[in-house]
């Protein structure tokens, strides 16, 4: 525990000073965190396309990926998630008069990186999350030894085994204690034309490594703005309900359909609505999957134990490629709550709440991140 506190103290001064690594000159944007597992999990949640656009602002980072001009995935990582965060704009300050349109301009810097490379760098010591679980239980997992540790127990002691098991528990692993290894990171971006630089250390007495990832000019992405005034279906539910439903579907399915119906009796009690659900009335929510070899349906009643929020203005039926919806599973597995919204044209918004391991601040506000997916509906007339 003392060594962990020492490392956290060094991070508050910046990893570069702690390990006598020269700081990049100029007004570079930097962020530091003493445990990269949560950050790496957020990146993995949108890692279905290798090239990702990272946008840096005063409020934090957004990582955006796009597939087939149909699916857009964005991870919103707020600055409170980091132990140290500093944004320095590469743009000169603009003097604006009161009421000027320039005051609405969002100051940011954007660049593209190969997302696979970034995640691999974070896991360079094998302590950044699920990747370490690929080691079989019968094999030896060689880890850097702390000062004073017995070399006879490298890789197969109780802490090594616990590290492997914790990594496989999804988001719960970030709330556990113990003395398992952690990777600390300081990430720096000096501006256009510069690489994204990562300084990584396993602990205060262990080795460090510096990774430089080539950056590229960002390509424009789809503009899939969700207008709440045109929303026809909104559902908030525990992620476990949706996760169990989607994980049971066969990968051979090629289409997934969301069907929603407004409550037939808005003033009816929950028990009455359950009864009508059992009697075969139109379901509040139905998820229907279809493919070449058959189809399956899953119905959900308007039960607070299942659907925490249900709003439906009219009967809704929209279909999406199952391959696109399955891209959300990695983020879904690590989330606690899911918001599902559909507008009148079928634009689907899936938002996953990713609870942060950091405690709430003095204001009572948590620094939870979330991952948002936007997907266009299939044209059923084709």
C-alpha positions as CSV (number, residue, x, y, z in Angstrom):
1,X,0.0,0.0,0.0
2,X,2.9,2.4,0.8
3,X,4.4,1.8,-2.6
4,X,1.0,2.5,-4.3
5,X,0.6,5.8,-2.3
6,X,4.2,6.8,-3.3
7,X,3.4,6.2,-7.0
8,X,0.1,8.2,-6.7
9,X,2.0,11.1,-5.0
10,X,4.6,11.1,-7.8
11,X,1.8,11.2,-10.4
12,X,0.5,14.4,-8.8
13,X,3.8,16.0,-9.7
14,X,3.8,14.3,-13.1
15,X,5.3,11.0,-14.1
16,X,7.9,12.8,-16.2
17,X,9.4,14.5,-13.1
18,X,9.1,11.4,-11.0
19,X,11.3,9.4,-13.4
20,X,13.5,12.2,-14.5
21,X,12.2,12.1,-18.1
22,X,12.4,15.5,-19.8
23,X,9.1,17.2,-20.3
24,X,8.1,18.0,-23.9
25,X,8.6,21.6,-24.6
26,X,5.8,23.9,-25.6
27,X,2.2,24.1,-24.5
28,X,1.4,20.4,-24.7
29,X,-1.9,18.9,-23.5
30,X,-1.3,16.2,-20.9
31,X,-3.2,13.7,-18.8
32,X,-2.1,11.3,-16.1
33,X,-3.7,8.4,-14.3
34,X,-2.2,6.0,-11.8
35,X,-4.2,3.0,-13.1
36,X,-4.9,2.7,-16.8
37,X,-7.4,-0.2,-16.6
38,X,-10.5,2.0,-16.6
39,X,-9.2,4.2,-19.5
40,X,-8.3,1.1,-21.5
41,X,-11.7,-0.4,-21.0
42,X,-13.4,2.7,-22.4
43,X,-11.1,2.5,-25.4
44,X,-11.9,-1.2,-25.9
45,X,-15.6,-0.3,-25.9
46,X,-15.3,1.4,-29.3
47,X,-12.5,-0.7,-30.6
48,X,-14.4,-2.2,-33.6
49,X,-12.6,0.0,-36.1
50,X,-8.8,0.6,-35.9
51,X,-8.6,4.2,-36.9
52,X,-10.1,6.4,-34.2
53,X,-10.4,10.2,-33.9
54,X,-9.4,11.7,-30.6
55,X,-10.7,15.1,-29.8
56,X,-9.2,17.0,-26.9
57,X,-11.0,19.8,-25.1
58,X,-11.0,21.5,-21.7
59,X,-13.7,19.1,-20.6
60,X,-11.9,15.9,-21.6
61,X,-11.5,13.5,-24.5
62,X,-13.8,12.0,-27.0
63,X,-12.8,8.9,-29.0
64,X,-14.9,8.4,-32.2
65,X,-15.0,5.6,-34.7
66,X,-17.3,4.9,-37.6
67,X,-18.2,1.8,-39.6
68,X,-19.8,1.5,-43.0
69,X,-21.3,5.0,-42.9
70,X,-24.0,3.6,-40.7
71,X,-22.6,3.1,-37.2
72,X,-20.9,5.8,-35.1
73,X,-19.3,5.0,-31.7
74,X,-18.1,7.6,-29.3
75,X,-16.5,7.3,-25.9
76,X,-16.8,10.4,-23.7
77,X,-14.0,10.5,-21.2
78,X,-14.2,13.5,-18.9
79,X,-11.2,15.2,-17.4
80,X,-12.3,14.3,-13.8
81,X,-11.4,10.7,-14.7
82,X,-7.7,11.5,-14.8
83,X,-5.6,12.3,-11.8
84,X,-4.0,15.1,-13.8
85,X,-5.4,16.9,-16.8
86,X,-4.3,20.0,-18.6
87,X,-5.5,21.2,-22.0
88,X,-3.5,23.8,-23.9
89,X,-5.1,25.1,-27.1
90,X,-2.9,25.3,-30.1
91,X,-5.1,28.2,-31.4
92,X,-4.3,31.8,-30.5
93,X,-6.8,33.4,-28.2
94,X,-9.6,35.3,-30.1
95,X,-10.9,38.5,-28.7
96,X,-14.7,38.4,-29.0
97,X,-17.2,41.1,-28.3
98,X,-20.3,40.4,-26.2
99,X,-22.9,38.6,-28.3
100,X,-20.4,37.7,-30.9
101,X,-20.9,34.4,-32.8
102,X,-17.3,33.5,-32.2
103,X,-18.1,33.0,-28.5
104,X,-20.0,29.8,-29.5
105,X,-16.9,28.2,-31.2
106,X,-15.7,25.2,-29.3
107,X,-12.0,25.2,-28.8
108,X,-10.5,21.7,-29.4
109,X,-7.7,19.8,-31.1
110,X,-8.4,16.6,-33.1
111,X,-6.2,13.9,-34.5
112,X,-6.4,10.2,-35.6
113,X,-4.5,7.3,-34.2
114,X,-4.5,3.5,-34.7
115,X,-6.6,2.4,-31.8
116,X,-5.2,-1.1,-31.6
117,X,-1.7,0.3,-31.2
118,X,-2.8,2.7,-28.4
119,X,-4.5,-0.1,-26.5
120,X,-1.5,-2.4,-26.9
121,X,0.8,0.3,-25.6
122,X,-1.4,0.7,-22.5
123,X,-1.2,-3.0,-21.9
124,X,2.6,-3.2,-22.5
125,X,3.1,-4.6,-18.9
126,X,0.2,-6.9,-19.2
127,X,-1.8,-5.2,-16.4
128,X,-4.3,-3.0,-18.4
129,X,-7.3,-5.4,-18.3
130,X,-8.8,-8.3,-20.3
131,X,-5.7,-8.9,-22.4
132,X,-4.0,-10.6,-19.5
133,X,-6.8,-13.1,-19.2
134,X,-5.6,-14.8,-22.4
135,X,-2.9,-16.5,-20.4
136,X,-4.0,-20.0,-19.4
137,X,-4.3,-20.9,-15.8
138,X,-1.6,-23.6,-16.3
139,X,1.0,-21.2,-17.7
140,X,3.3,-19.0,-15.8
141,X,2.6,-15.3,-16.1
142,X,5.9,-13.5,-15.6
143,X,5.5,-10.2,-13.9
144,X,8.0,-7.6,-12.8
145,X,9.1,-8.3,-9.2
146,X,8.9,-5.7,-6.5
147,X,11.8,-5.1,-4.2
148,X,11.9,-7.6,-1.5
149,X,9.7,-10.2,-3.2
150,X,10.7,-13.8,-3.3
151,X,11.7,-14.7,-6.9
152,X,10.4,-18.3,-6.3
153,X,6.8,-17.0,-6.5
154,X,7.0,-15.0,-9.7
155,X,3.9,-15.5,-11.8
156,X,2.1,-18.1,-9.6
157,X,1.6,-16.4,-6.3
158,X,-1.7,-15.5,-4.9
159,X,-1.4,-11.9,-6.1
160,X,-0.6,-13.1,-9.6
161,X,-3.6,-15.3,-9.7
162,X,-5.8,-12.6,-8.3
163,X,-4.6,-10.3,-11.0
164,X,-5.7,-12.7,-13.7
165,X,-9.1,-13.3,-12.1
166,X,-9.8,-9.6,-11.4
167,X,-9.2,-8.8,-15.0
168,X,-11.9,-11.1,-16.1
169,X,-14.7,-9.5,-14.0
170,X,-15.4,-6.6,-16.2
171,X,-16.1,-3.2,-14.6
172,X,-16.1,-4.8,-11.1
173,X,-12.4,-5.1,-11.2
174,X,-11.9,-1.4,-10.8
175,X,-13.6,-1.4,-7.4
176,X,-11.4,-4.1,-5.8
177,X,-8.5,-3.6,-3.6
178,X,-5.5,-5.8,-3.2
179,X,-1.9,-5.5,-4.3
180,X,-2.1,-6.5,-7.9
181,X,0.1,-4.6,-10.3
182,X,-1.1,-1.4,-11.9
183,X,0.2,0.5,-14.9
184,X,0.4,4.3,-14.5
185,X,0.4,6.6,-17.5
186,X,1.2,10.1,-18.6
187,X,-0.2,10.9,-22.0
188,X,1.1,14.0,-23.9
189,X,0.1,15.6,-27.2
190,X,2.1,18.6,-28.3
191,X,0.0,19.6,-31.3
192,X,-0.4,19.0,-35.1
193,X,2.5,17.0,-36.6
194,X,3.5,15.6,-33.2
195,X,3.1,12.0,-32.1
196,X,0.9,11.0,-29.1
197,X,3.4,10.2,-26.4
198,X,2.8,7.7,-23.6
199,X,5.0,7.4,-20.6
200,X,4.1,4.2,-18.8
201,X,5.3,2.7,-15.5
202,X,4.3,-0.4,-13.6
203,X,5.2,0.9,-10.2
204,X,7.5,3.4,-8.5
205,X,10.5,1.0,-8.4
206,X,9.9,-0.8,-11.7
207,X,10.8,-0.1,-15.3
208,X,9.3,2.7,-17.4
209,X,8.7,2.9,-21.1
210,X,7.9,5.7,-23.6
211,X,5.7,5.0,-26.6
212,X,5.3,7.4,-29.5
213,X,2.2,6.8,-31.7
214,X,2.0,8.5,-35.0
215,X,-1.0,10.8,-35.4
216,X,-2.9,11.7,-38.6
217,X,-5.2,14.4,-39.8
218,X,-8.8,13.5,-38.8
219,X,-11.3,12.5,-41.5
220,X,-14.8,13.8,-41.3
221,X,-17.4,11.5,-39.6
222,X,-21.1,11.0,-40.0
223,X,-23.3,13.7,-38.5
224,X,-25.9,11.7,-36.6
225,X,-27.4,14.2,-34.2
226,X,-30.3,12.9,-32.1
227,X,-33.2,15.3,-31.7
228,X,-35.1,14.6,-28.5
229,X,-38.1,16.5,-29.9
230,X,-38.5,13.8,-32.6
231,X,-38.0,10.8,-30.2
232,X,-40.7,8.1,-30.3
233,X,-39.1,5.6,-28.0
234,X,-37.0,5.9,-24.8
235,X,-36.0,3.1,-22.5
236,X,-33.7,3.1,-19.5
237,X,-32.9,-0.4,-18.2
238,X,-30.2,-2.2,-16.3
239,X,-27.5,-3.3,-18.8
240,X,-27.6,-6.9,-17.5
241,X,-31.1,-7.3,-19.0
242,X,-30.0,-6.2,-22.5
243,X,-26.7,-8.0,-22.2
244,X,-28.4,-11.3,-21.4
245,X,-30.8,-10.9,-24.3
246,X,-28.1,-10.1,-26.9
247,X,-25.6,-12.6,-25.7
248,X,-28.2,-15.4,-26.3
249,X,-28.6,-14.5,-30.0
250,X,-26.9,-16.7,-32.6
251,X,-24.3,-14.9,-34.6
252,X,-25.9,-16.2,-37.8
253,X,-28.8,-13.7,-37.4
254,X,-28.5,-10.8,-39.8
255,X,-31.2,-8.4,-38.6
256,X,-32.4,-7.2,-35.2
257,X,-35.7,-5.4,-34.8
258,X,-36.9,-3.2,-31.9
259,X,-40.6,-3.1,-31.5
260,X,-42.3,-0.7,-29.0
261,X,-45.9,0.0,-28.1
262,X,-47.3,2.7,-25.8
263,X,-49.0,1.4,-22.7
264,X,-52.6,0.4,-23.4
265,X,-53.8,1.5,-20.0
266,X,-51.6,4.4,-18.8
267,X,-53.4,4.4,-15.4
268,X,-53.3,0.7,-14.8
269,X,-51.3,-0.8,-12.0
270,X,-48.1,-2.8,-12.7
271,X,-49.9,-6.0,-11.7
272,X,-52.7,-5.4,-14.3
273,X,-50.2,-4.6,-17.0
274,X,-48.3,-7.9,-16.2
275,X,-51.6,-9.7,-16.5
276,X,-52.4,-8.3,-19.9
277,X,-48.8,-9.1,-20.9
278,X,-49.4,-12.7,-20.0
279,X,-52.7,-12.7,-21.9
280,X,-51.0,-12.0,-25.2
281,X,-51.5,-8.2,-25.6
282,X,-49.0,-6.2,-27.5
283,X,-45.7,-6.2,-25.7
284,X,-44.3,-2.9,-24.3
285,X,-40.9,-3.9,-25.8
286,X,-40.0,-6.7,-28.1
287,X,-36.6,-7.6,-29.5
288,X,-36.8,-9.7,-32.6
289,X,-33.8,-11.4,-34.3
290,X,-34.1,-13.0,-37.7
291,X,-31.7,-14.8,-40.1
292,X,-31.5,-17.4,-42.8
293,X,-32.1,-20.3,-40.4
294,X,-34.9,-18.9,-38.3
295,X,-35.9,-16.2,-35.9
296,X,-36.4,-15.5,-32.2
297,X,-38.4,-13.0,-30.1
298,X,-37.9,-11.6,-26.6
299,X,-40.7,-9.6,-24.9
300,X,-40.4,-7.3,-21.9
301,X,-43.3,-6.1,-19.7
302,X,-43.6,-2.6,-18.3
303,X,-42.1,-3.7,-15.0
304,X,-39.9,-1.3,-13.0
305,X,-37.7,-4.2,-12.1
306,X,-36.9,-4.6,-15.8
307,X,-37.6,-1.2,-17.5
308,X,-36.7,1.7,-15.2
309,X,-38.0,4.2,-17.7
310,X,-40.4,3.6,-20.7
311,X,-41.7,6.3,-22.9
312,X,-43.4,5.4,-26.3
313,X,-45.5,7.9,-28.2
314,X,-46.7,5.5,-30.9
315,X,-46.1,2.0,-32.1
316,X,-42.5,1.7,-33.3
317,X,-40.8,-1.0,-35.4
318,X,-37.3,-0.5,-36.8
319,X,-34.7,-3.0,-37.9
320,X,-30.9,-2.8,-37.8
321,X,-28.0,-5.0,-39.0
322,X,-27.2,-7.4,-36.2
323,X,-23.5,-7.1,-37.0
324,X,-23.7,-3.4,-36.2
325,X,-25.6,-3.9,-32.9
326,X,-23.2,-6.6,-31.8
327,X,-20.4,-4.0,-32.0
328,X,-21.9,-2.6,-28.8
329,X,-21.5,-5.7,-26.8
330,X,-18.0,-5.0,-25.4
331,X,-19.2,-1.6,-24.0
332,X,-22.5,-3.2,-22.8
333,X,-20.7,-5.9,-20.8
334,X,-18.8,-3.2,-18.7
335,X,-21.8,-0.8,-18.2
336,X,-24.4,-0.7,-15.5
337,X,-27.2,1.1,-17.2
338,X,-28.4,1.5,-20.8
339,X,-30.4,4.2,-22.4
340,X,-32.1,3.2,-25.7
341,X,-33.7,5.9,-27.8
342,X,-35.2,5.8,-31.3
343,X,-36.4,8.8,-33.3
344,X,-39.2,8.9,-35.8
345,X,-36.8,8.1,-38.7
346,X,-35.3,5.1,-36.9
347,X,-32.0,6.6,-35.8
348,X,-31.0,4.4,-32.8
349,X,-29.0,5.8,-29.9
350,X,-27.6,3.4,-27.3
351,X,-25.8,5.0,-24.4
352,X,-23.9,2.9,-21.8
353,X,-23.0,4.3,-18.4
354,X,-19.5,3.2,-17.4
355,X,-19.1,3.7,-13.7
356,X,-15.8,5.2,-12.6
357,X,-13.7,3.7,-9.8
358,X,-13.0,7.2,-8.5
359,X,-15.1,8.4,-5.6
360,X,-17.6,11.2,-6.0
361,X,-16.2,14.7,-5.6
362,X,-17.0,17.3,-2.9
363,X,-20.0,18.4,-5.0
364,X,-21.4,14.8,-4.9
365,X,-20.9,14.5,-8.7
366,X,-19.3,11.4,-10.0
367,X,-16.9,11.3,-13.0
368,X,-18.5,8.4,-14.8
369,X,-17.8,8.1,-18.5
370,X,-20.3,6.9,-21.0
371,X,-20.2,5.4,-24.5
372,X,-22.7,6.4,-27.2
373,X,-23.6,4.4,-30.3
374,X,-25.7,5.9,-33.1
375,X,-27.0,3.5,-35.8
376,X,-29.1,4.1,-38.9
377,X,-32.1,1.8,-39.5
378,X,-32.4,-0.5,-42.4
379,X,-34.7,0.5,-45.2
380,X,-37.4,-2.2,-45.0
381,X,-38.7,-1.4,-48.5
382,X,-35.4,-2.5,-50.2
